[in-house]
Amino acid sequence: MNLYVVLCGVFHLSAVIQSAAVTQDIGVISVNAGDSVTLHCFYNSQVAMHFSWYQQTLGGRPELLSSVYKHEKQSKVFTWMEKNLRFSVKREEGMNNLHIADAQFSDSATYFCGSSHSNIVEFGVGVFLSVKGTNHKKVVQGPVSETIKPGGSVTLNCTVHTGSCEEEHSVNWFRQETGQGILYVHENKSNHVPTAGSPSQGCVYHLQKTNLSSSDAGTYYCAVASCGEVLFGNGSKVLVQADVEDHMEQMRILVWLSIIRIGLIFFFVTICFLVYIYKLG
């Protein structure tokens, strides 16, 4: 019986260690202007008392939108959210969602949900909301995927089809690792060149990465801010050869660990069954 309790404790502890206190939508969520969208946030902390939402526009600082105390039903909204009634918060046990009605271009930003207790604050990885218009502006990235050896380099392209290369663009580059949030990489405001053959079709921006290592692997997105609208590219996936090999090795280890875990569970279930049969006899 003591062995059974210890094993249960080990499996439970493993589950607790692997789980995050705050989980939310990740990556990029695209919606059309005028649509409604709900950003989800879940928490499993038993000690967290306050839950909040932050908005960070491109090049800006995080701004607190709402905060709610665990034992209060109504969220406390702050100045920005009081002026933007399209935003609302729905909170239930284990959940604190942000709802945006009639999405506007100005809503394009990264949204973080957080929880806090005592002097500890924990955040989700963040999700970027991209609000698209009905115009013909388009951002195309290349290459779609590229595998590079460690120490090598790669140049990523971001082609902005806006009909003109004269308007000022603010281009931001982001990197997303597998299963993780988006990390800010670089801002580019000037090194654009007209697309070949027809300068009026748009312009191209470049991001050059040199001396690559496994920490540089991920999907790179360019976000173009133009005329109050933020356009997101389709992403360029950069794989570092050593990272690919490490990933395969990790997969093999996970498979073997799963097999061992299933074997242990089967073994102890069998032992318990035999002990039960022995006691009946």
Stockholm file with secondary structure:
# STOCKHOLM 1.0

chainA/1-281         MNLYVVLCGVFHLSAVIQSAAVTQDIGVISVNAGDSVTLHCFYNSQVAMHFSWYQQTLGGRPELLSSVYKHEKQSKVFTWMEKNLRFSVKREEGMNNLHIADAQFSDSATYFCGSSHSNIVEFGVGVFLSVKGTNHKKVVQGPVSETIKPGGSVTLNCTVHTGSCEEEHSVNWFRQETGQGILYVHENKSNHVPTAGSPSQGCVYHLQKTNLSSSDAGTYYCAVASCGEVLFGNGSKVLVQADVEDHMEQMRILVWLSIIRIGLIFFFVTICFLVYIYKLG
#=GR chainA/1-281 SS CHHHHHHHHHHHHHHHHHSCSEEECCEEEEEETTCCEEECEEECCSSCCEEEEEEECTTSCCEEEEEEETTCSSCEECHHHHHCTTEEEEEETTEEEEEESSCCGGGCEEEEEEEEETTEEEECCCEEEEEECSSSCEEEEECSEEEECTTCCEEEEEEEESSCSCSCCEEEEEEECTTSCEEEEEEESSCCEECTTCGGGCEEEEEEECSCCGGGCEEEEEEEEETTEEEECCCEEEEEHHHHHHHHHHHHHHHHHHHHHHHHHHHHHHHHHHHHHHHHC
#=GC SS_cons         CHHHHHHHHHHHHHHHHHSCSEEECCEEEEEETTCCEEECEEECCSSCCEEEEEEECTTSCCEEEEEEETTCSSCEECHHHHHCTTEEEEEETTEEEEEESSCCGGGCEEEEEEEEETTEEEECCCEEEEEECSSSCEEEEECSEEEECTTCCEEEEEEEESSCSCSCCEEEEEEECTTSCEEEEEEESSCCEECTTCGGGCEEEEEEECSCCGGGCEEEEEEEEETTEEEECCCEEEEEHHHHHHHHHHHHHHHHHHHHHHHHHHHHHHHHHHHHHHHHC
//
